Amino acid sequence: MRFHNRSTTPSYFSRRDQIRLFRLVAALGVIFLAMLYASREENWYWLTGRPADDPARQQAKEPPREIDFSVKEEAPLRPDVFRSEPKREIEAPEKVIARLESGEFDVRVDPRLLNPVSDSNLGIRSDEANAMYYLLAKATAIPQNVLEQSAEPAPPFVVVMTESPQYRGKLMTVKGSLKRLQTLPVEENRYGVESLYEGWFFSKDSGTHPWRVLCTQLPPGIPTGNDLADMPDVQITGYYFKKYGYPSAAGKLQTAPLLIARQIRWFPTAKQTAPSSSGAVKYIVSLFLVISITLAFLIWRFMVSDQKFARSRTAKLMQRPDMSMDSLKDIKTVDINDVLKQMGQQKEDPPAGSDKPDNQK
């Protein structure tokens, strides 16, 4: 690559030019391989960290399941018939014990305490209220950070709704967008629960079907209301209780998963920041800058090499004008045959006055 005029067509068969062309092709190949490498999401995990298996990914792996959102409607009883409460394996303790003798917090819940709880019933039945207030009191007695460290990410929404009994009493964490938050009246209970809040939120994989959460504390400044237009981002860590039956806004009875929590964790700063159109934009811009800098560096090296070659002796010799044929007309030419004949005659006829051989004397 030359940027100065030449009087003759350059030859690219010299070793110097071949090496330079090879370097250029190799640089383009490296850039192409770098673009392929950067296009793979897993190659950026060293910078962004490996993403956790969020519910959306897990649900994509799960075969499609039919979710039953219906509410069980109990048949009316005859005047001489009554329903009895389910038999309890153990009685609920009079008070909540949140610490073990070792001083550590105990987040476990005896599943036998939740035997009276059943899914897809409208509201909370009287025989379930005692277990609900027990979980509220236990969650309140344990620090929030301990609950979050002990909890596992919630299974996909469809798994919770189809396998509800398996997760009853399990501590799990769900992230979503809060749609409603309001205060509920507190019924008389033996565990000293004095405040109660109800929240409805949507997770990424729940679609138009909400989760319900009951908690005893709220973070300062969190918006409240029946219809939150901003839908702030929240994280719920709590005990899974049941499939809760409720009347929807359309007047239809349906169910939603119910969590019993200590408080709702609110992320106000995440909502104030304008969301990026794509998380890969910064990586694409960074790759474009790297490619531009690399090409600019290669062009600069070629220009410096051309300038250095232009000052060399080889370039000066190549730039000298060719000698014209007219300047050769005055030069005396000699035939090689005549020169050879003349040299032969001089050998046969020695010059006069030279000594003769001894045999001729």
Buried (B, 14 or more C-beta within 10 A) or exposed (E): BEEEEEEEEEEEEEEEBEEBEEEEEEBEEEBEEBEEEBEEEEEBEEEEEEEEEBBEEBBEEBEEEEBBBEBEEEEEEEEEEEEEEEEBEEEBEEEBEBEEEEEEBBBEBEEEBBBBBBBBBBEBBEBBBBBBBBBBBBBBBBEBEBBBEBBEBBBBBBBBBBEBEEBBBBBBBBBBBBBBBEEEEEEEBBBEBEEBBBBBBBBBBBEEBBBBBBBBEBEEEBBEEEEBEEBBBBBBBBBBBBBBBBEEEEEEBBBBBBBBBBBBBBEEEEBEEEEEEEEBEEBEEEBEEBBEEBEEEBEEEBEEBBEEBBEEEEBEEEEEEEEEEEEEEEEEEEEEEEEEEEEEEEEEEEEEEEEEEEEEE
